[in-house]
Amino acid sequence: MDDITKPAKRDRTSTVGRGKAITRAAPLDDEHWQNDLVTVSFGDSLQHYEKWETPTCIVSDGAYGVLGFEGDTSDHTGIPEWYEPHIAAWSSRATAQTTLWFWNSEIGWAAAHPILEKYGWRYVNANIWNKGKGHIAGNVNTSKIRRFPVTTEVCVQYVMEARVQGAPLREWLIGEWARSGLPRRAANTACGVKDAAARKYLDKGHLWYFPPPEMFEKLQAYANEHGNPAGRPYFSLDGVSPGMADDWAKMRSKFKCPYGVTNVWERPALRGSERFSVPGGKAVHLNQKPLDLMSQIIEATTDTGDVVWEPFGGLFSACVAAHRLGRRAYSAEIDPTYFHFGLERLRSEGLQHLLL
Ligand SMILES: C[S@@+](CC[C@H](N)C(=O)[O-])C[C@H]1O[C@@H](n2cnc3c(N)ncnc32)[C@H](O)[C@@H]1O
């Protein structure tokens, strides 16, 4: 194999942002701010993760490979390297209940996906934000760009794969049942159903379902009573005591889908007063995300009082949404101009609540 030469490492992509509408020269008054629910800091989020409480939900809206901000890369080839330290840090702090929402362009996400998988994030669903034709408003010269005009972004749902004794849940569950020496169909007797338990909870492929806590308890009780005595305990999460239904319930991420929501989110790009602007009307951050979409993903995957991380703050849209929903939130922003205006936005949020 010696005669095969490795391809030359690509030159690093440029990281000089081109998307900045406003730059503020004055030094920051505050580098840290918090209220009853939200804590934000100026600086690199990599320096702050350690201080943040365990996240139930992480909303990532960082580099897109489009030079969208100072430090973004100039194309998707720089994306894996850009995200890897962040993804590693998120994994080290996530639990089996944590959902990651990864906003990006389609190709940016494709480039990041192998890194997300490498650090234990399991792909769940790709959601498409369709901004509609209004987003391009006939301004695109298709014979010049030679492709269909893009009006979408993705927001991809990942969960942290739960493991027991090193095995992913499905394998562990199937392995425990096999270890008990009981036939597969006895799982139906254990759960008091005709065939659904063996079919769903012991399926080796994509038809596998997470047993609800009450079913987990039934499988466990049956295996310990009727299984080979030599192998007890069965279905013990710590290998010693019987697994509890409450502990089992925490072995997966939270999710509740509002009626009628699908994976295509038809929602125009931010317009007019939705954009946080300086007096005179100039929008501060060109990457600001809609609050309704941020609220939708946070509400679907957290409960009141849970912790949301927004690693790449911008104008802190996820923090604003989290605050309105009664969740706690942590964020950092590395650019002093964005941090300053992000704080202004958070402060004005607080004021709105006082006025209500
Ligand atoms: C796409 S924008 C986020 C916009 C935000 N979602 C909003 O709605 O306002 C990404 C932001 O992350 C910031 N950023 C980039 N690297 C960072 C880092 N290591 N730590 C903290 N912020 C960072 C950039 O300055 C930029 O403002």
The ligand as an SDF file (V2000), in Angstrom:
LIG
                    3D

 27 29  0  0  0  0  0  0  0  0999 V2000
  -25.6760   31.6410   13.0840 C   0  0  0  0  0  0  0  0  0  0  0  0
  -25.3200   32.7720   14.3190 S   0  0  0  0  0  0  0  0  0  0  0  0
  -26.5380   32.4620   15.5520 C   0  0  0  0  0  0  0  0  0  0  0  0
  -27.7770   33.2790   15.4120 C   0  0  0  0  0  0  0  0  0  0  0  0
  -28.7750   33.0050   16.5260 C   0  0  0  0  0  0  0  0  0  0  0  0
  -29.3370   31.6840   16.3710 N   0  0  0  0  0  0  0  0  0  0  0  0
  -29.8940   34.0200   16.5270 C   0  0  0  0  0  0  0  0  0  0  0  0
  -31.0510   33.6670   16.2590 O   0  0  0  0  0  0  0  0  0  0  0  0
  -29.6020   35.1930   16.7890 O   0  0  0  0  0  0  0  0  0  0  0  0
  -23.8930   32.1240   15.0520 C   0  0  0  0  0  0  0  0  0  0  0  0
  -23.2870   32.9970   16.1030 C   0  0  0  0  0  0  0  0  0  0  0  0
  -22.3080   32.2420   16.8180 O   0  0  0  0  0  0  0  0  0  0  0  0
  -21.2480   33.0920   17.1940 C   0  0  0  0  0  0  0  0  0  0  0  0
  -20.0900   32.2140   17.5000 N   0  0  0  0  0  0  0  0  0  0  0  0
  -19.2590   31.6170   16.6240 C   0  0  0  0  0  0  0  0  0  0  0  0
  -18.3590   30.8500   17.2640 N   0  0  0  0  0  0  0  0  0  0  0  0
  -18.6370   30.9470   18.5860 C   0  0  0  0  0  0  0  0  0  0  0  0
  -18.0740   30.3730   19.7600 C   0  0  0  0  0  0  0  0  0  0  0  0
  -17.0360   29.5250   19.6990 N   0  0  0  0  0  0  0  0  0  0  0  0
  -18.6170   30.7000   20.9530 N   0  0  0  0  0  0  0  0  0  0  0  0
  -19.6730   31.5610   21.0290 C   0  0  0  0  0  0  0  0  0  0  0  0
  -20.2400   32.1290   19.9490 N   0  0  0  0  0  0  0  0  0  0  0  0
  -19.7430   31.8240   18.7380 C   0  0  0  0  0  0  0  0  0  0  0  0
  -21.0770   34.0130   16.0120 C   0  0  0  0  0  0  0  0  0  0  0  0
  -20.4310   35.2130   16.3320 O   0  0  0  0  0  0  0  0  0  0  0  0
  -22.5430   34.2160   15.5920 C   0  0  0  0  0  0  0  0  0  0  0  0
  -23.0810   35.3820   16.1580 O   0  0  0  0  0  0  0  0  0  0  0  0
  1  2  1  0
  2  3  1  0
  2 10  1  0
  3  4  1  0
  4  5  1  0
  5  6  1  0
  5  7  1  0
  7  8  2  0
  7  9  1  0
 10 11  1  0
 11 12  1  0
 11 26  1  0
 12 13  1  0
 13 14  1  0
 13 24  1  0
 14 15  1  0
 14 23  1  0
 15 16  2  0
 16 17  1  0
 17 18  1  0
 17 23  2  0
 18 19  1  0
 18 20  2  0
 20 21  1  0
 21 22  2  0
 22 23  1  0
 24 25  1  0
 24 26  1  0
 26 27  1  0
M  CHG  2   2   1   9  -1
M  END
$$$$
